[in-house]
Amino acid sequence: MNTLVVVLLVAAVAAAGWVVWKLIKDPDKNDDGVVDHKDVVVAAKEVAAEVKTEAVKVAEKVTEQVKKSRAKKAK
């Protein structure tokens, strides 16, 4: 249980750091001339989209490896 909590905390800190990094690179995401909460929301959505894309890639790779493994065992 403690390990799960630590993993979730590390993931949350990493995600927050990623959002901060995006804001450092381009602070005014919506080009309205002001850095505000709307820019943070846009940065968070960008991070979520990137995480989703990477998660799908990893899931597809794992699925492919499992299928290959099962095909080898079936022979």
Sequence and secondary structure as in RCSB ss.txt:
>XXXX:A:sequence
MNTLVVVLLVAAVAAAGWVVWKLIKDPDKNDDGVVDHKDVVVAAKEVAAEVKTEAVKVAEKVTEQVKKSRAKKAK
>XXXX:A:secstr
 HHHHHHHHHHHHHHHHHHHHHHHH S TT SS  SHHHHHHHHHHHHHHHHHHHHHHHHHHHHHHHHHHHHHH 
